Amino acid sequence: MDFLISPALAQAAPGQQPSMMPMLIMMVLFFVVFWLIAIRPQMKKAKEHRAMLAALARGDEVMAAGGLLGRVEDIAESIVTLELAPGVSIKVQKQAVTAVLPKGTLKSA
């Protein structure tokens, strides 16, 4: 169990308190690693998704959550109307659009 508490720290004189600096450095290091691994990539992905939604235009071929493929007919503030097939349209929340597909994807499917 020497890897958890150094022998010198365990044998400190009874009246002395151990330094908190190594624990503070370890906490800061854990936060930095957590930020680099978890928070930063999620923020980057959210930023890319917001940019994709802002660039969404009428006629774009998109994939919505759930795997629905369609062509954008109309864009409102928070609602997008997708044409799934000729004469079949649905309305989905703008946030449900997960990807913009290359032109011609729906014709080849």
N, C-alpha and C positions, 0 to 999 in steps of 0.2 A: 504494500500500500504506500510505498515511498513516492509513487508518481503523483499522488494527490496532495500530500503535505511533505514539504522538504524536511529532512531530519534536523536541520539547523533551526527551522521555524518551530518544530515540535519541541525542541530542547531550549527554547527561549526562557529567559529568567521570568519568574512568576509576575513581576511587576511591570514588564514591558508588553506593549501591544504590538502585534505584527503589522507591517506596512500594508496598506490597502492598494498601493500602486499596481502590483501585478494583477490583482483582480479587476481593477478599473481598466487596465490595458486590455485584458482578455475580453471584457464586456464590449469595449469599443471595437475590438477586432471581430467579435461575433456579429455585431450590428453591421459592420462594413461588408462582411462576407454575405450576410443575409440580404443586404440591399443589392449587392452585385448579382446574386443568384436568383432572387425572387422578385423584388420590387422593380428594379430597373427594366428587365425584359417585359414585364407586364405593362409598365407605363409606355414603353416603346410600341408594343403591339396595339394598345388602346389609341395612341396617337395616329398610327397608320390607319386604323379602322375609321377614326373620325375624318381623316383626310380623304379616304376612299368614299365615305358617305357624302362629303361636301362636293366631291367631283362627280357624283352620280348625275347622269343626264338622261333625257328621254331617248329611248332607242337602245340603251345599253342592255346587254344580256347579262343577267345576274343569277346567282344562286342564293336562295333564302335558307334560313335555318330550317332543318328538316329535309333538306335536299331538293326543294322545289326549284326548278329552272324556269325562267321566264324572261320576257322582254319588258322593260320599264315603259309603261304607258303614260303615267302621270306621277308627279312628285309634289307632295304637300309638305308642310312643315315637319310632320312626324309620321306621315303615312305615304307608302309607295304603292301604286297600283301596278300589278304585274299581269301581263298577258301570258298565260300558260299554253294556250292553244288558240286557234282562231275562234273568236266568240266566247272564250272562257277567260275571265279576269278575276283576280282576287286582290284584296287589299291586305298589306302586311305593314307592321311597324318598320320604320326606316332602320332601326337597330337590328332587325332580323336579317337584313341583307348581309351575307357573310363574304361574298366574293363577286367581283366583276369578271365575267368570262370573256375570252377573246371573241371578236365578231365572227359569226358563222358557226358557233358551237351548237346552237339549237337546230340548225338545218342538218347538221351531220348526225344528230342524235336520233 
